[in-house]
Amino acid sequence: MDSAVGVDSAGIQGYHAGEAPDPRTQTAALRRGYDLSRLRARKVQPKDYAEFDLLLAMDRDHFHYLRDRAPEGCKHKVRMFMSFAQRHRRDDVPDPYYGGLTGFDAVLDMCEDAVQGLIEEIRPEVERRRQSAV
């Protein structure tokens, strides 16, 4: 399924554009086998609404920002990331930047949960597209 799904990351502000993820994020992710060293921050672009099937917001402020800027016919693409979570019942992913190191692991726990739920939700559509491409 990994070759059938494209993933990117972008923020709503551009003041970290071109920068790598926070070293604490990279360290916590690497402990779980995720190498984020090649990632670079970028700002969401208007073309993202056409290019991607989903734009996932990490918190309500980001959700409203993305929804308010979505072109007509694309508002349905903006969803809350944590709406896919199965174990963690919360709307927002907290920003661990100002907390302790355990916050980075807690955020990764939430993200892994939401990604698993997302995979389960999109799997039928990915398989359908794969079959129609053959």
Secondary structure, DSSP 4 states (H G I P E B T S, - for coil): -GGG------BS--TTTTPPPPHHHHHHHHHTT---TT----B--TTHHHH-S-EEESSHHHHHHHHHHPPTTTGGGEEEGGGG-SS---S----GGGS-THHHHHHHHHHHHHHHHHHHHHHHHHHHHHHHH-
